[in-house]
Amino acid sequence: MKTLKIKGLKYNKGKYELFNDRFVFFPPQVIDILSSIYGEGVKSLLVWLGKKAGWTLIQNWDENLKSKSLDDLVNQFCNIITNHGWGRFVPKKISDDLIIINLFHNISSELENKSKYFCYFITGLLTGFGEFALYKVNVIENQCCIEDTNLEFCEYKIEMKKM
């Protein structure tokens, strides 16, 4: 078995731990199965699941990574989440009220059945992260390479909600 080299990742007896949290490789077919059962109704479930995962992951990781700034937090999050297999997350813009992240090689574009449902989970994942980083946020997928095959990446805008 190839050893993955990520700060904080440990492997022992078939179990991966990332900063003492169990790390599970999530098969994309689970999203396909949920979408075939619930259709468009699965959107809110996938966003919610992604949000819970994003919040929990960044909260626990930040305790160990000890980010020095918002830039550092965003870059470290993108580096680690890229290793989950959803695609390559690249920060495009980072400010106190707006974070834009480009997602190259969206997992859905690599599968036989390309599906927008993966984008819903990723929207939730980035919402959980965004709420940790900026408090209350709206996350919008501005561009989607699944809907427009001429695009090379999906673009997600994490924007602080106006009070």
Secondary structure, 3 states (H helix, E strand, C coil): CCCCCCCCEEEECCEEEECCEEECCCCCHHHHHHHHHHHHHHHHHHHHHHHHHHHHHHHHHHHHHCCCCHHHHHHHHHHHHHCCCCCEEEEEEECCCEEEEEEECCHHHHCCCCCCHHHHHHHHHHHHHHHHHHCCEEEEEEECCCCCCCCCEEEEEEEECCC
